[in-house]
Amino acid sequence: MTRDSRLRLNSRPVQPDAPGLADAAAHWRSAYVHIPFCASRCPYCDFAVVTLEEGGTDDTAERYVQAVIAEIAMEPAFGPIDAVNFGGGTPSRLTAEQLGRIVTVLDDRHGLATGAEISLEANPEDWTEQYGAAIVDVGFRRVSFGVQSFDPAVLAYLGRSHTPEQGEAAVRNAIDQFVTVNVDLIYGTPGESAASWEATVDRTLSLEPEHLSAYALTVEGGTALSRSIADGAPAPDPDDQADKYEHLVARAPEVRLVRYEVSNWCQPGHHCRYNLSIWAMGEFVGFGLGAHDHREGRRSHNVRRLDAYLDMVESGVRPRSGSEQLSAPEAERERVAIGLRLAAGVEAGKHGLRFLEGAEGQRHLAAGTLTKQGNRIVVERPLMTDAVARATLSVSP
Ligand code: SF4
């Protein structure tokens, strides 16, 4: 399928920052499947990951696939599911056959909506054209590549094992196979010059991906990166990161990329249903190591140790490590805080109105950080989103 014919399939492409789309997403149901295997652990990563050294062999991967399938069967019927995201870890370390078995069980047990978005996170070094074709055959329509940067020095700092050429080749290959290809970037790594970031942006835009995500490097506690910074290595500089973010904001429209969330851009018609549903507080179920879910007002999360996960599922026990029931006012407060991430803003509701009437809301309105547009609150300075969200959470529900 050519790129033009794929775009024609979306004959009436939806603007990704349309308020109606954000509101519709609150009613979508989605599923997350965590595949924890990685060749090695990147120094900044705090995800639930199992490396080859820690026993993440092919045999373990097959045992894990069978456990995920068993866990999916433990979940009370949930569908129809509008979006499925395979995240990790590195889901592309599984074979297409293994991924296809999980998709089939999700459909058999819960039902996938017609045209459901089925998305895979992949590392460029694993990617081949044959693998892409095989996962299209088992139902995937979207792929997201952890490209991170096109600068070898930045990739080395981040502990990534692919080269810039592998990053580019993977995207070029996939772009003719998938409805939507996402490029994931990380900006503001210590040592990354402005010229390096601009070159990464140039090369990314030259590929014309349908979707782009870009996140500032953050230092999570307990990671090798946080330990080296504690030992005196340079930390990311928030001002440098802000400059790099603004550069991307200015450049992304060159290839029809519309910002629809603080850190996400897409061409019309290529919004990520899974992410939109999460930001709109839609219900989702999660399977696999450390997976979270949110269903009927209850949030739950799974254990993060592989041996505990496998033992529990193989004994017929749901591998939960905790859960909490949110009251309706608490859920409403969260809906506002999370929804502020969307360029379309969030319907204010009772909590949002109470926030706007208070001192913090008035201060942000006066400063122009946010505006009230009809019944919506819209953050006008995306880099201030976390500060505004914290302010909304500080108002009692
Ligand atoms: S590849 Fe991704 S999930 Fe795996 S260790 Fe690196 S950052 Fe973490």
Residues whose N, C-alpha, C, O or C-beta is under 5 A from the ligand:
A	BS01	SF4	C38 S40 R41 C42 C45 F47 V49 G88 G89 T90
